[in-house]
Amino acid sequence: MNNVEKVKNFFGFFKMPFTNTIEVSELYKSESFEEAFSRLSFALETEKISVLTGEAGSGKSCVLRHFVNSLDSKSYKSIYISVDNNTKISDIAKVSLGEMQIPIPHYAKTAVRVFREFIINFNNQKGIKPVLIIDEAQELETNVLISLKSFLNFHMDSKNYLFMILSGQKSFLKNLDFFPLESFKRRIRIHYYMPPITLTETSEYIKQQLKICGLERNIFPDDVIANLYNATKGNIAYVNNLCFNAVIIAASKSKDIIDNGICQNVISHSIIGVFKK
């Protein structure tokens, strides 16, 4: 029996909690989660572009998963791309074409042209609007952001053939302040910044994670949850990190409750900078 199975057996989990392997239906919907989803859903019907920002680990990816899962496949087709600072507009076009199982042209300009034609044809022939989700948008160079407008302008800007979501960290908003991006920024009328979850939500989140993994009782006392919240400031990824390690340590010590000793142990040994005093 491996170590994971030992932990699961000790607590009675049928799968490990506090991991990324979670079904869309099991996502914790905090107030900020619901607000972000609501704004994206509204933008889908009325806008060409929307921006979702938040610190790393704030839950943006979970919102995007839930949003994509909610799309009517007869009306929308999602394309997800994670970018870096070397990504060019042609790379976005080529990856998008690949996602749609369309032959990818070798030349950059041809790829951009073919992707534009695909957007038009998908709308006119199938009645389906592509939804282009670009993650880690803060990494995009200014010239790439400017070029993205070419995917949004159709029939003298009178047609809405593509919905684009730019998701990234808070620094992305500062990137948009550069003068060359003024006209691009004016297109963004719906933007939401995801704040960290509250103490109450942190408690609810931890209990929900335990429940969906098969444990009805709460093994994290209120004072421990408060300490975890103070250390993580409500960042879900950091909460997961600490709770996951706390569960492992507790099982290794045959403790069925996470006490403050275990809590302080995982906080002090965390490699995430936010925990360092």
C-alpha positions as CSV (number, residue, x, y, z in Angstrom):
1,M,0.0,0.0,0.0
2,N,1.5,3.4,-1.0
3,N,1.5,6.5,1.1
4,V,-1.5,8.1,-0.5
5,E,-3.6,5.0,0.1
6,K,-2.5,5.0,3.7
7,V,-3.7,8.5,4.2
8,K,-7.0,7.8,2.4
9,N,-7.6,4.7,4.5
10,F,-6.7,6.5,7.8
11,F,-9.3,9.2,7.3
12,G,-11.8,7.3,5.2
13,F,-11.3,9.3,2.0
14,F,-12.2,7.8,-1.3
15,K,-9.9,10.4,-3.0
16,M,-7.4,12.9,-1.7
17,P,-8.8,16.3,-0.8
18,F,-7.2,19.7,-1.6
19,T,-6.0,18.7,-5.0
20,N,-6.7,20.0,-8.5
21,T,-8.4,16.8,-9.6
22,I,-11.9,18.0,-8.8
23,E,-15.0,17.8,-10.9
24,V,-16.6,21.0,-12.2
25,S,-19.8,20.2,-10.3
26,E,-17.7,20.0,-7.0
27,L,-16.1,23.5,-7.3
28,Y,-16.6,25.7,-4.3
29,K,-18.6,28.8,-5.4
30,S,-17.5,31.7,-3.2
31,E,-19.1,35.1,-3.5
32,S,-16.3,36.3,-5.8
33,F,-16.6,33.1,-7.9
34,E,-20.3,33.7,-8.4
35,E,-19.7,37.4,-9.3
36,A,-17.0,36.5,-11.8
37,F,-19.1,33.9,-13.4
38,S,-22.1,36.3,-13.6
39,R,-20.0,39.0,-15.3
40,L,-18.6,36.6,-17.8
41,S,-22.0,35.3,-18.6
42,F,-23.4,38.8,-19.1
43,A,-20.4,39.7,-21.3
44,L,-20.9,36.6,-23.4
45,E,-24.1,38.0,-24.8
46,T,-23.2,41.7,-25.0
47,E,-19.5,42.2,-25.4
48,K,-16.5,41.1,-27.6
49,I,-13.9,41.0,-24.8
50,S,-13.9,40.7,-21.1
51,V,-11.0,40.6,-18.5
52,L,-10.7,38.5,-15.4
53,T,-7.8,39.2,-13.0
54,G,-6.7,38.1,-9.6
55,E,-3.6,37.0,-7.8
56,A,-2.1,33.5,-8.7
57,G,-4.2,30.9,-6.8
58,S,-7.3,33.1,-6.4
59,G,-9.5,30.7,-8.3
60,K,-9.7,32.2,-11.8
61,S,-9.1,28.9,-13.5
62,C,-11.9,27.3,-11.6
63,V,-14.3,30.1,-12.7
64,L,-13.2,29.6,-16.3
65,R,-13.8,25.8,-16.0
66,H,-17.3,26.4,-14.7
67,F,-18.0,29.1,-17.4
68,V,-16.8,26.8,-20.2
69,N,-18.9,23.9,-18.8
70,S,-22.0,26.1,-18.8
71,L,-21.7,27.0,-22.5
72,D,-24.3,25.7,-24.9
73,S,-22.3,23.5,-27.3
74,K,-24.8,24.3,-30.1
75,S,-24.1,28.1,-29.8
76,Y,-20.5,28.3,-28.5
77,K,-17.1,26.6,-28.9
78,S,-14.4,27.3,-26.4
79,I,-10.7,27.6,-27.2
80,Y,-8.3,27.7,-24.2
81,I,-4.7,29.0,-24.6
82,S,-2.1,29.6,-21.9
83,V,0.5,32.1,-23.1
84,D,4.0,33.3,-22.1
85,N,6.1,36.3,-23.0
86,N,7.3,34.6,-26.2
87,T,3.8,34.1,-27.6
88,K,3.1,35.8,-30.9
89,I,-0.3,36.6,-32.5
90,S,0.4,33.8,-35.0
91,D,1.0,31.4,-32.2
92,I,-2.5,32.2,-30.8
93,A,-4.0,31.7,-34.3
94,K,-2.1,28.4,-34.8
95,V,-3.0,26.9,-31.4
96,S,-6.6,28.0,-31.9
97,L,-6.8,26.3,-35.3
98,G,-5.2,23.2,-33.8
99,E,-7.8,23.1,-31.0
100,M,-10.5,23.2,-33.7
101,Q,-8.7,20.4,-35.7
102,I,-8.2,22.6,-38.7
103,P,-4.9,22.3,-40.7
104,I,-2.3,24.7,-39.4
105,P,-0.6,26.9,-42.0
106,H,3.2,27.2,-41.8
107,Y,3.4,30.9,-42.3
108,A,2.4,33.4,-39.6
109,K,0.3,35.8,-41.7
110,T,-1.5,32.9,-43.3
111,A,-2.4,31.4,-39.9
112,V,-3.9,34.7,-38.7
113,R,-5.9,35.0,-41.9
114,V,-7.1,31.4,-41.8
115,F,-8.2,31.9,-38.2
116,R,-10.1,35.0,-39.0
117,E,-11.8,33.2,-41.9
118,F,-12.6,30.3,-39.6
119,I,-14.3,32.6,-37.1
120,I,-16.5,34.1,-39.8
121,N,-17.4,30.7,-41.3
122,F,-18.1,29.1,-37.9
123,N,-20.6,31.9,-37.2
124,N,-22.2,32.0,-40.7
125,Q,-22.3,28.3,-41.5
126,K,-22.8,26.7,-38.2
127,G,-24.2,29.5,-36.1
128,I,-21.5,28.9,-33.5
129,K,-19.5,31.7,-31.9
130,P,-16.0,30.8,-30.8
131,V,-15.0,31.7,-27.2
132,L,-11.3,32.4,-27.0
133,I,-9.8,32.2,-23.5
134,I,-6.3,33.5,-23.1
135,D,-4.8,32.7,-19.8
136,E,-1.7,34.3,-18.2
137,A,-2.5,37.4,-20.3
138,Q,-0.1,39.6,-18.3
139,E,2.7,37.8,-20.2
140,L,1.6,39.1,-23.6
141,E,3.7,41.8,-25.3
142,T,2.1,45.1,-26.3
143,N,2.3,44.3,-30.0
144,V,0.4,41.0,-29.5
145,L,-2.4,42.7,-27.6
146,I,-2.7,45.3,-30.3
147,S,-2.8,42.5,-32.9
148,L,-5.6,40.8,-31.0
149,K,-8.0,43.5,-32.3
150,S,-7.8,41.8,-35.7
151,F,-9.7,38.9,-34.3
152,L,-12.5,41.2,-33.1
153,N,-13.1,43.5,-36.1
154,F,-15.7,42.2,-38.5
155,H,-17.9,44.1,-41.0
156,M,-16.5,47.5,-39.9
157,D,-16.7,46.4,-36.2
158,S,-20.5,45.8,-36.5
159,K,-20.5,42.1,-36.0
160,N,-19.8,40.1,-32.8
161,Y,-18.3,36.9,-34.1
162,L,-15.9,36.1,-31.3
163,F,-15.9,36.4,-27.5
164,M,-12.5,36.8,-26.0
165,I,-11.6,36.4,-22.3
166,L,-8.3,37.7,-21.1
167,S,-7.4,36.1,-17.7
168,G,-4.3,37.1,-15.8
169,Q,-2.7,38.6,-12.7
170,K,-3.4,42.1,-11.5
171,S,-0.3,43.4,-13.3
172,F,-2.1,42.9,-16.6
173,L,-4.2,46.0,-15.8
174,K,-1.0,48.1,-15.6
175,N,0.1,46.7,-19.0
176,L,-3.0,48.1,-20.6
177,D,-2.1,51.6,-19.5
178,F,0.5,51.9,-22.2
179,F,-0.6,54.5,-24.7
180,P,-0.5,52.2,-27.8
181,L,-3.2,50.1,-26.0
182,E,-5.6,52.9,-25.4
183,S,-8.0,51.9,-28.2
184,F,-7.8,48.2,-27.1
185,K,-8.5,49.1,-23.4
186,R,-11.6,51.1,-24.5
187,R,-13.1,47.9,-25.7
188,I,-13.0,46.3,-22.3
189,R,-16.2,47.3,-20.5
190,I,-16.5,44.3,-18.3
191,H,-13.6,43.4,-15.9
192,Y,-13.6,41.7,-12.6
193,Y,-10.8,41.3,-10.1
194,M,-11.2,38.2,-7.9
195,P,-10.4,39.0,-4.3
196,P,-9.3,36.3,-1.8
197,I,-12.0,34.3,0.0
198,T,-13.1,35.3,3.5
199,L,-12.5,33.5,6.7
200,T,-16.1,32.2,6.7
201,E,-15.6,31.0,3.1
202,T,-12.3,29.4,4.0
203,S,-14.0,27.4,6.6
204,E,-16.8,26.4,4.2
205,Y,-14.3,25.5,1.5
206,I,-12.2,23.2,3.8
207,K,-15.4,21.4,5.0
208,Q,-16.6,21.0,1.4
209,Q,-13.3,19.6,0.3
210,L,-13.5,17.0,3.1
211,K,-17.1,16.1,2.3
212,I,-16.7,15.6,-1.5
213,C,-13.8,13.2,-0.7
214,G,-15.9,11.1,1.6
215,L,-15.4,12.6,5.1
216,E,-18.5,14.1,6.7
217,R,-16.9,15.2,9.9
218,N,-14.6,18.3,10.2
219,I,-11.0,17.5,11.1
220,F,-10.0,21.2,11.1
221,P,-11.1,22.9,14.3
222,D,-12.1,26.6,14.1
223,D,-8.9,27.9,15.7
224,V,-6.8,26.0,13.2
225,I,-8.8,27.3,10.3
226,A,-8.3,30.8,11.6
227,N,-4.6,30.3,11.7
228,L,-4.6,28.8,8.2
229,Y,-6.6,31.8,7.0
230,N,-4.2,34.3,8.6
231,A,-1.3,32.5,6.9
232,T,-2.9,32.3,3.4
233,K,-4.9,35.5,3.4
234,G,-7.7,33.5,1.8
235,N,-5.7,32.4,-1.3
236,I,-7.3,29.1,-2.3
237,A,-4.2,27.6,-3.8
238,Y,-2.3,28.3,-0.6
239,V,-5.1,26.9,1.5
240,N,-4.9,23.7,-0.5
241,N,-1.2,23.5,-0.1
242,L,-1.3,23.8,3.7
243,C,-4.3,21.6,4.2
244,F,-3.0,18.9,1.9
245,N,0.3,18.7,3.9
246,A,-1.5,18.9,7.2
247,V,-3.6,15.9,6.3
248,I,-0.5,13.9,5.4
249,I,1.3,14.8,8.6
250,A,-1.8,14.0,10.7
251,A,-2.1,10.6,9.2
252,S,1.6,9.9,9.7
253,K,1.1,10.7,13.4
254,S,-2.2,8.8,13.6
255,K,-4.0,11.9,14.6
256,D,-7.6,12.2,13.4
257,I,-7.7,15.9,14.1
258,I,-5.5,18.6,12.7
259,D,-4.2,20.4,15.8
260,N,-2.3,23.7,16.0
261,G,1.0,21.9,16.2
262,I,0.5,20.4,12.8
263,C,-0.9,23.7,11.5
264,Q,2.2,25.6,12.6
265,N,4.4,22.8,11.2
266,V,3.0,23.1,7.7
267,I,3.0,26.9,7.8
268,S,6.6,27.2,8.9
269,H,7.8,24.6,6.3
270,S,5.8,26.0,3.4
271,I,7.9,27.0,0.4
272,I,5.4,29.6,-0.7
273,G,6.8,33.1,0.0
274,V,3.5,34.5,1.3
275,F,3.9,32.3,4.4
276,K,7.3,33.7,5.3
277,K,7.3,36.2,8.1
